[in-house]
Structure formats: structure tokens, C-alpha cells
């Protein structure tokens, strides 16, 4: 039996939004105008489906959908069916739309038999424009394009006139065990949006790298951006972030759920970062 990955061959347009459909050698399956059994196979897709679909349309989400540390839409996901990345579960649902970001990473999708299901295969969103594109694609695919337009308008309103209080100061997104996020990422764009310069870029680091405590102290960033879950020491990984050598570096704390995916939470994250910088009241060095 041919691999499911080999079946993702035909592209279709939904109200101007690009979608990739799973198909056999026969003509591609068509999604109904308003799908009634939507399955999400990716945490980031979960959040878009939850923000845009009717609750009754959602037939399955990933097992992390209700985790408030991972998903900005965790509260909305409570009570909905959660899947364990199982092809059998998807087969039992017989979805009329599968949404992934990207779907090609799903082992469950690859294991499905030759029967085809309509598939919305979204690109990973690492910029605001890419988030808007994902919103438009998802809203069109689930039959509610006007909701996508309204969500984008709301985000644009939240970001309109957002100040850049960072004023060119340097920040590091520093995580458990000394991991640091680099350029070309969602958090990097958020830094730029509020006027900060990413330390990882200044040091020529890749999108994900490790920086020792000593190296971070020597780099002397103006801010550390940290996940709010690490505001208190809960394990060895978060303990490093509370070392006395870092205590004088001002912190910007945001939930990981706002930045792990390109989602509507982008606007909330940007506003929170800007407000925290203003509250710090620091002058440019």
C-alpha cells in the first residue's frame, strides 16, 4: 500500500486561500463547504481550529490541546475529543477535513490507508503575515471565512500603534538548561516588533542554541525574556535561570503557550512584552 505522504498531490484554492488535499490516484476528495467532522493533527492547527470553528464541527484535537502551558486556546479545548496520534482513531471518526501544520510530520496521517480525506496542510507560521495567511486558509477551509477576517481585524487593532519601548536594547530569549532562541523565529519577530534586538543574532547563533551562564553574563543583555512557567524554580532546568549572576538583568515573562505556535496569541504576546518593558522604566544604556 502506498504511503500516505505520496498521496498528498493536489492543490486547491479555497476562497483565495491555498490548501493541499490528500488524494489517491483518483480525483481528489472534496471537503464540504462547511465540514462537520474536523480533525486537527498538530498543536498549532488545534489553536486555529478552536478559534474559528463551531464547537460542534470539531471531532478531534491533539492530546496537548488542553495543556495551558502549550496552547493559548486550552480552555476552549476542554471537553472536546483528544487524539493520541493514532491512524485508527482518525479512521473511526471518518473526518471530512484534517488540518495540520504541517501535516507531513504526522505519523498517523502517513499510516492511513489509501482512502482519502480532505487535508488542509498549513505552513509553519513564524511571522505575523504567515499567521494571517494561516488564519485565512483555516477559516475558508472550515466554512467560516468571515470569522478569519474578523480575527485578523481584531489582531490588527490590538497591534495598531503598539510602541517600540525596547529602543534598540538587547534581549535574550533564555530557556531551561540555557537554550536560547535565535533569528528567523516567531519570538525573534516579536522582539523586533517591540523594539528589541535579539542577542542570538548579535552573537551569530542559529535558531536554537545553548549559551552557558558564564557566556550570558559576559554578553550583558539588557533583558532576559523567559517563559512564565520558569518564574519559580520547579526543576533543575529552571533553576539555572535563577542563578544569582542573572538577578540584576530585568526580565520579560510570557507564557510559552503564546509563542510556541504562530497563533492569535501573537498579539497578546506583543502587547504584554511592550507593557512589561514600559513598566521596567529603564533608560537606554
C-alpha positions in Angstrom: 0.0 0.0 0.0 1.3 3.4 -0.9 2.4 5.7 1.8 0.0 8.5 2.7 2.8 11.0 2.1 2.8 10.0 -1.5 -0.9 10.8 -1.7 -0.6 14.5 -0.9 -0.5 15.6 -4.5 -3.2 18.0 -5.5 -3.6 21.7 -4.6 -6.9 23.6 -4.4 -7.9 27.1 -3.7 -10.5 27.9 -1.0 -11.8 31.4 -1.4 -8.3 32.6 -2.3 -6.5 30.5 0.4 -4.2 27.7 -0.6 -4.9 24.2 0.6 -3.2 20.8 -0.1 -5.6 17.9 -0.4 -4.9 14.3 0.3 -5.9 12.1 -2.7 -5.5 8.7 -4.2 -4.8 8.2 -7.9 -8.5 9.0 -8.4 -9.8 12.6 -8.3 -9.2 14.4 -5.1 -11.8 14.2 -2.4 -13.7 17.4 -1.9 -14.4 18.9 1.5 -17.9 20.0 2.1 -18.5 23.8 2.2 -18.9 23.5 6.0 -17.1 20.4 7.3 -18.9 18.6 10.1 -16.1 16.4 11.4 -12.8 18.3 11.6 -9.7 16.6 13.0 -6.6 18.6 13.9 -3.3 16.6 13.9 -1.0 19.4 15.2 -0.9 21.6 18.3 -0.7 24.8 16.2 -3.6 23.7 14.0 -5.6 23.0 17.2 -5.4 26.6 18.1 -6.6 27.9 14.7 -9.5 25.4 14.6 -10.6 26.2 18.1 -10.5 30.0 17.3 -12.5 29.7 14.1 -14.7 26.6 14.0 -18.0 25.9 15.7 -17.5 23.6 18.6 -19.8 21.0 17.1 -17.6 20.8 14.0 -14.5 19.7 16.0 -14.2 15.9 16.0 -10.7 15.6 17.3 -7.7 17.6 18.6 -4.2 16.6 19.7 -3.5 15.4 23.2 -1.8 18.7 24.1 -4.7 20.8 23.1 -5.9 21.2 26.7 -2.5 21.9 28.2 -2.4 25.6 29.2 1.4 25.7 29.1 1.3 24.6 25.4 -1.8 26.1 23.9 -3.3 29.6 24.0 -6.7 28.0 23.4 -6.5 25.3 26.1 -9.7 26.5 27.9 -11.7 26.3 24.7 -10.5 22.7 24.1 -11.8 21.3 27.4 -14.4 18.6 26.8 -13.6 18.0 23.1 -12.2 14.7 21.9 -8.4 14.3 22.2 -6.5 12.0 19.9 -3.2 10.1 20.5 -1.7 10.4 17.0 -3.4 7.2 16.0 -4.4 6.4 12.5 -7.1 4.1 13.9 -8.8 6.9 15.8 -8.8 9.1 12.6 -10.3 6.2 10.6 -13.1 5.7 13.2 -14.0 9.4 13.0 -14.1 9.5 9.2 -13.3 13.2 9.1 -14.4 15.4 6.3 -11.4 17.7 7.0 -8.0 17.1 8.5 -5.9 20.1 9.5 -2.1 20.0 10.1 0.8 22.5 10.4 2.5 20.9 8.6 0.6 17.7 8.1 3.6 15.9 6.6 5.0 15.5 10.1 2.1 13.3 11.2 2.9 9.6 11.6 -0.8 8.9 12.0 -1.5 10.6 8.6 1.3 8.6 6.9 -0.2 5.4 8.2 -3.7 5.9 6.9 -4.8 3.6 4.1 -5.5 4.6 0.5 -8.9 6.0 1.3 -8.5 9.8 1.0 -9.7 12.6 3.2 -9.6 16.3 2.5 -6.5 17.8 4.1 -5.6 21.4 4.9 -1.8 21.4 5.1 -0.7 24.7 6.6 2.9 26.0 6.5 4.6 26.7 9.8 3.9 30.4 10.7 6.9 32.3 12.0 5.9 35.8 11.1 2.7 37.9 11.6 1.9 37.8 7.8 2.2 34.0 7.9 -0.1 33.8 10.9 -2.7 35.9 9.0 -2.3 33.6 6.0 -2.9 30.5 8.2 -6.0 32.2 9.7 -7.4 32.9 6.3 -6.7 29.4 5.0 -8.3 27.7 8.0 -11.3 30.0 8.1 -12.0 29.3 4.4 -11.5 25.5 4.8 -13.9 25.2 7.7 -16.5 27.3 6.0 -16.3 30.5 8.1 -14.1 32.9 6.0 -15.8 35.9 7.7 -14.5 34.7 11.1 -11.0 34.7 9.7 -11.4 38.3 8.5 -12.8 39.3 11.9 -10.0 37.7 13.8 -7.3 39.3 11.7 -9.1 42.7 12.1 -9.1 42.2 15.9 -5.4 41.4 15.9 -4.6 44.3 13.7 -6.5 46.5 16.2 -4.6 45.2 19.1 -1.3 45.8 17.3 -2.1 49.2 15.9 0.0 51.9 17.4 1.9 49.4 19.5 5.0 51.2 20.8 8.6 50.0 20.5 9.8 50.7 24.0 12.8 48.4 23.6 14.5 51.3 21.7 17.2 49.0 20.3 18.2 47.4 23.5 19.3 43.8 23.5 17.3 40.9 24.8 17.8 37.1 25.0 15.0 34.6 25.0 16.6 32.3 27.6 15.0 29.0 28.4 15.5 25.9 30.6 19.1 24.4 30.5 20.4 27.5 28.8 18.7 27.2 25.5 18.4 30.5 23.5 16.1 31.2 20.6 17.7 32.8 17.5 16.6 34.8 14.4 14.1 33.7 11.9 11.7 32.6 14.6 8.4 33.9 16.0 9.9 35.1 19.2 12.6 37.0 17.2 9.9 38.8 15.2 8.1 39.7 18.5 11.3 41.2 19.8 11.7 43.3 16.7 8.0 44.4 16.9 8.6 45.9 20.4 12.0 47.4 19.5 14.4 44.9 20.9 17.5 43.3 19.3 17.9 39.6 19.6 21.2 38.7 21.4 21.3 35.5 19.4 21.5 37.4 16.2 24.3 39.6 17.6 26.3 36.5 18.5 25.6 34.8 15.2 23.8 31.9 16.8 21.4 29.5 15.0 17.6 29.4 15.6 18.2 27.2 18.6 21.4 27.1 20.6 22.8 26.8 24.1 24.5 29.6 25.9 26.2 28.9 29.2 25.5 31.0 32.3 29.0 32.5 32.0 28.5 33.4 28.4 25.2 35.1 29.1 26.7 37.1 31.9 29.5 38.2 29.6 27.1 39.2 26.9 25.3 41.6 29.2 21.9 41.7 27.6 19.5 44.5 28.7 16.7 42.0 29.2 16.0 38.3 29.6 12.8 37.0 28.1 11.7 33.9 29.9 8.7 31.5 29.9 6.4 32.4 32.8 6.5 28.8 33.9 10.1 29.3 34.9 9.3 32.3 37.2 9.7 29.9 40.0 12.2 27.1 40.4 10.4 23.8 39.6 13.3 21.6 38.4 17.0 21.7 37.5 16.3 23.2 34.1 14.6 26.2 35.6 17.0 26.5 38.5 19.7 27.8 36.1 17.6 30.8 35.3 17.5 31.9 38.9 21.3 31.9 39.4 22.5 35.0 41.4 24.6 36.0 38.4 21.5 36.8 36.4 19.5 38.5 39.2 20.2 42.1 38.1 19.1 41.5 34.4 15.5 42.8 34.1 13.0 40.1 32.9 10.1 40.0 30.5 8.0 37.0 31.4 5.5 35.5 28.9 3.7 32.1 28.7 5.2 29.6 26.4 1.7 29.0 25.1 1.7 32.4 23.4 4.9 31.8 21.4 5.1 28.0 20.8 2.9 28.4 17.7 2.0 31.1 15.2 -1.5 31.8 16.5 -3.9 34.6 17.5 -1.9 34.8 20.8 0.8 36.7 18.9 -1.0 40.0 19.5 -1.4 39.2 23.2 2.3 38.4 23.5 3.4 41.5 21.7 1.3 43.8 23.9 2.5 42.1 27.1 6.1 42.4 26.1 5.7 46.1 25.3 3.9 46.8 28.6 6.5 45.0 30.7 9.3 47.0 29.1 7.5 50.2 29.8 6.9 49.1 33.4 10.6 48.4 33.8 11.2 52.1 33.1 14.8 51.5 32.1 16.7 54.1 30.1 18.8 53.2 27.1 22.3 52.4 28.0 
